[in-house]
Amino acid sequence: MTTVTRTDGPRTSGGRVIPVRHPGQWVGVGAILVAAALFIQFLVTNDKLRLDLVAGYLFERSVMRGLLITLELTVLAMVLGIALGTVLAIMRLSGNRVLNFVASSYVWFFRGTPILVQLLFWFFLGSILPVIGIGIPFGPTFLEIPTNVLISQFTAAILGLGLNEAAYMAEIIRAGIKSVDPGQGEAAEAVGMSRLLAYRRIILPQAAKVVLPPISNNTISMLKLSSLVIVIGLPELLTAVQLIYSRNFQQIPLLIVASIWYLLLTTILTLIQNRIERRLDRSITGPRPQLRVAQRQDTPS
């Protein structure tokens, strides 16, 4: 009889397990430790970083106002993106060709044009449309509002970020809906539910388990993407920092201030994302069954 011996697993010697040695891993760990030590030395010994200035501006009033605007942009843009993306996803899955074409065209346009262009378009919309009117189409107008009053810097930022996010969110939610067994919708319609009610009560709650992790990831991306509104002058976190270093010419220390806040908020959102994913994993797999191992009792013959 031929005996096969594994060479990639732990070896045994006299009943004692001897782990396989991987010298390459220790070389990698040593290189990482050396790089970390050099980086710490650079931070501590380089006076040009002005860490005292970083600490002084970390909680400066304009920086905190910019941080608040960044959070508001992230939340409102994601709410708009998720709400509109859900509608677009349902339209794309609809059997109505007109609705499908409209939703597909929306996704094609907003994913195909740079978000910077979209932000600038909404900000300068008043140059081609000075007044926005409310009334009967091709008929009288009951109310007219100047475009620059209706679409402020903040509104332009929300529209630019939120409408762009909706195009990507539509594809995420559409994939989540398609992951649900089609029999779920058919069973809902069989018991008398309308298509809309079936989506609201049956399909979307099940799709949420699939789309929540990528939505959480997109929220983290939106937090950093909000810094692009610097092109329209909205004083969010990065713009607030830029305004300060344009006066004192301390670019690097102020950019470190912004980076610290972005890293802190991203870390918090990442922890929330990991918690959501763990809860979803538990809800899908359920609790692990507890196996009882019966002790074998050998009775003498």
C-alpha positions as a printed Julia matrix, in Angstrom:
301×3 Matrix{Float64}:
   0.0    0.0     0.0
   1.28   3.45   -0.98
   1.36   6.16    1.7
   0.97   9.81    0.62
   2.62  12.39    2.87
   1.59  16.08    2.7
   4.52  18.48    2.73
   2.56  21.78    2.83
   0.97  21.27    6.22
   2.4   21.18    9.75
   4.82  18.35   10.49
   4.72  16.25   13.61
   7.62  15.09   15.7
   6.92  12.75   18.58
   3.3   13.9    18.79
   4.26  17.58   18.75
   3.06  19.74   15.83
   5.88  21.63   14.09
   4.54  24.48   11.91
   5.96  24.95    8.43
   8.44  27.81    8.34
   7.88  30.69    5.93
  11.02  32.87    5.96
   9.58  35.15    3.26
   6.83  36.29    5.64
   9.36  37.39    8.26
  11.31  39.31    5.61
   8.07  41.11    4.65
   7.26  41.88    8.29
  10.76  43.24    8.82
  10.47  45.5     5.76
   7.1   46.82    6.96
   8.48  47.56   10.44
  11.47  49.42    8.97
   9.18  51.47    6.7
   6.9   52.28    9.64
   9.86  53.38   11.77
  11.15  55.63    8.97
   7.71  57.17    8.54
   7.38  57.87   12.29
  10.87  59.38   12.31
   9.88  61.61    9.38
   6.78  62.83   11.24
   8.62  63.5    14.49
  11.82  65.09   13.17
  10.52  67.15   10.22
   9.81  70.62   11.56
   8.31  71.74    8.25
   5.21  69.6     8.87
   4.28  72.04   11.67
   2.36  69.52   13.76
   1.69  72.28   16.28
  -0.16  74.15   13.53
  -2.09  70.98   12.67
  -3.25  70.64   16.26
  -4.17  74.32   16.4
  -6.37  74.24   13.29
  -7.93  70.8    13.84
 -10.94  72.26   15.66
 -10.86  75.74   14.12
 -14.34  77.23   13.61
 -14.31  77.41    9.8
 -12.9   73.88    9.6
 -15.72  72.57   11.78
 -18.31  74.4     9.64
 -16.77  72.84    6.55
 -16.88  69.43    8.21
 -20.59  69.88    8.95
 -21.3   70.85    5.33
 -19.37  67.76    4.17
 -21.55  65.53    6.35
 -24.73  67.24    5.12
 -23.67  66.8     1.49
 -22.88  63.12    2.05
 -26.2   62.33    3.74
 -28.47  64.33    1.4
 -26.7   63.18   -1.79
 -26.94  59.53   -0.72
 -30.63  59.87    0.21
 -31.35  61.4    -3.2
 -29.19  58.81   -4.95
 -30.81  55.83   -3.21
 -34.39  57.09   -3.67
 -33.98  57.98   -7.33
 -31.79  54.93   -7.98
 -34.53  52.64   -6.64
 -37.09  54.21   -9.01
 -34.67  53.92  -11.94
 -33.91  50.28  -11.13
 -37.62  49.4   -11.09
 -38.1   51.28  -14.37
 -35.23  49.38  -15.99
 -36.76  46.05  -14.92
 -40.21  47.12  -16.08
 -41.8   45.51  -19.11
 -42.7   48.98  -20.37
 -40.22  49.87  -23.11
 -40.67  53.61  -22.65
 -39.83  53.46  -18.93
 -36.92  51.12  -19.65
 -35.57  53.49  -22.31
 -35.86  56.55  -20.06
 -34.08  54.85  -17.16
 -31.36  53.4   -19.41
 -30.79  56.81  -21.01
 -30.48  58.44  -17.59
 -27.9   55.89  -16.44
 -26.02  56.2   -19.75
 -25.85  60.01  -19.57
 -24.93  60.5   -15.92
 -22.36  57.7   -15.91
 -20.89  58.89  -19.19
 -20.22  62.52  -18.23
 -17.69  63.66  -15.58
 -19.16  64.62  -12.23
 -17.15  67.86  -12.3
 -18.97  68.85  -15.49
 -22.31  68.05  -13.86
 -21.5   70.16  -10.79
 -20.47  73.11  -12.94
 -23.57  72.7   -15.12
 -25.96  73.0   -12.18
 -23.99  75.91  -10.74
 -24.07  77.87  -14.03
 -27.59  76.84  -15.04
 -28.81  80.4   -14.45
 -26.72  81.64  -17.38
 -28.91  79.76  -19.9
 -32.12  79.57  -17.84
 -32.44  82.82  -15.87
 -35.94  82.07  -14.55
 -37.7   78.82  -13.61
 -41.48  79.05  -13.95
 -44.32  76.93  -12.61
 -47.53  76.75  -14.64
 -49.37  74.92  -17.39
 -47.11  73.44  -20.12
 -47.26  75.65  -23.23
 -49.67  77.86  -21.28
 -49.64  80.59  -18.65
 -47.03  80.67  -15.87
 -48.26  81.12  -12.31
 -44.94  81.49  -10.48
 -41.45  82.5   -11.59
 -38.3   82.15   -9.48
 -34.81  83.29  -10.48
 -32.68  80.22  -11.13
 -29.74  81.51   -9.07
 -32.08  81.93   -6.09
 -33.63  78.48   -6.46
 -30.36  76.67   -7.17
 -27.8   77.96   -4.7
 -24.27  76.62   -4.26
 -25.48  74.02   -1.79
 -28.41  72.96   -3.98
 -26.14  72.7    -7.03
 -23.8   70.46   -5.04
 -26.66  68.19   -3.91
 -28.02  67.93   -7.46
 -24.61  67.25   -8.95
 -23.63  64.61   -6.41
 -27.06  63.05   -5.86
 -28.15  62.74   -9.49
 -24.79  61.26  -10.44
 -24.96  58.8    -7.55
 -28.47  57.74   -8.61
 -27.11  56.39  -11.9
 -24.68  54.08  -10.11
 -27.16  53.21   -7.38
 -29.73  52.17  -10.01
 -27.37  49.44  -11.25
 -26.61  48.26   -7.71
 -30.28  48.05   -6.75
 -31.19  46.45  -10.1
 -28.62  43.71   -9.45
 -30.06  43.24   -5.94
 -33.61  42.93   -7.27
 -32.51  40.41   -9.92
 -30.87  38.31   -7.19
 -34.3   37.7    -5.62
 -36.03  34.53   -6.78
 -38.62  35.52   -9.45
 -41.03  33.14   -7.77
 -41.3   35.58   -4.86
 -42.9   38.23   -7.07
 -45.12  35.68   -8.8
 -46.33  34.36   -5.46
 -47.09  37.9    -4.27
 -49.13  38.6    -7.4
 -50.89  35.26   -7.01
 -52.28  36.3    -3.6
 -53.6   39.55   -5.06
 -50.76  42.0    -4.43
 -50.15  44.71   -7.0
 -46.74  44.96   -8.63
 -45.85  48.05   -6.58
 -46.98  46.44   -3.33
 -45.0   43.3    -4.12
 -41.87  45.4    -4.63
 -42.41  47.29   -1.39
 -43.22  44.34    0.86
 -41.53  41.33   -0.71
 -38.84  42.06   -3.29
 -37.07  45.18   -2.0
 -36.67  43.91    1.61
 -34.98  40.76    0.29
 -32.84  42.72   -2.17
 -31.7   44.95    0.7
 -29.52  42.14    2.06
 -27.59  42.15   -1.21
 -27.37  45.9    -1.85
 -26.63  47.18    1.67
 -22.87  46.37    1.59
 -22.23  48.19   -1.74
 -24.45  51.07   -0.61
 -22.32  51.38    2.52
 -19.19  51.38    0.37
 -20.66  54.09   -1.91
 -21.46  56.2     1.16
 -17.78  56.11    2.12
 -16.86  57.09   -1.43
 -19.42  59.93   -1.38
 -17.8   61.36    1.75
 -14.55  61.85   -0.17
 -16.28  62.68   -3.45
 -17.95  65.65   -1.78
 -14.58  67.42   -1.84
 -15.14  68.0    -5.58
 -17.61  70.8    -4.79
 -14.52  72.93   -4.29
 -14.94  73.79   -8.01
 -18.13  75.74   -7.23
 -16.72  77.39   -4.1
 -18.95  75.71   -1.52
 -17.05  75.97    1.8
 -17.0   72.27    2.72
 -14.03  70.76    4.55
 -11.43  70.91    1.77
 -12.54  74.37    0.63
 -12.41  75.69    4.2
  -8.87  74.37    4.55
  -7.88  75.89    1.2
  -9.21  79.29    2.23
  -7.05  79.19    5.36
  -3.8   78.21    3.66
  -4.37  80.8     0.95
  -3.87  83.36    3.74
  -1.05  81.82    5.79
   0.64  79.77    3.0
   0.86  76.68    5.24
  -0.48  74.24    2.65
   0.84  70.93    4.01
  -0.23  71.38    7.67
  -3.75  72.41    6.6
  -4.03  69.51    4.15
  -3.02  67.21    7.0
  -5.91  68.67    9.02
  -8.37  67.8     6.23
  -6.84  64.33    5.83
  -7.22  63.6     9.54
 -10.94  64.41    9.45
 -11.51  62.42    6.25
  -9.66  59.43    7.73
 -11.63  59.67   10.99
 -15.02  59.83    9.26
 -14.07  57.07    6.81
 -13.0   54.86    9.71
 -16.33  55.4    11.49
 -18.3   54.61    8.33
 -16.15  51.52    7.71
 -16.86  50.24   11.23
 -20.59  50.79   10.65
 -20.34  48.96    7.31
 -18.57  45.99    8.91
 -21.21  45.83   11.63
 -24.03  45.86    9.05
 -22.36  43.11    7.03
 -21.88  40.93   10.12
 -25.55  41.32   11.03
 -26.59  40.5     7.47
 -24.36  37.43    7.47
 -25.97  36.23   10.7
 -29.47  36.89    9.35
 -28.72  34.93    6.18
 -26.86  31.96    7.66
 -28.65  31.91   11.0
 -27.11  30.89   14.29
 -24.62  28.08   14.17
 -26.1   24.83   15.39
 -24.68  23.52   18.62
 -23.46  19.99   18.11
 -23.48  17.69   21.06
 -20.74  15.13   20.96
 -21.61  12.02   22.86
 -18.72  10.5    24.73
 -18.04   6.96   23.65
 -18.05   4.51   26.48
 -16.36   1.23   25.73
 -17.93  -1.55   27.75
 -15.84  -4.61   28.4
 -17.05  -7.68   26.55
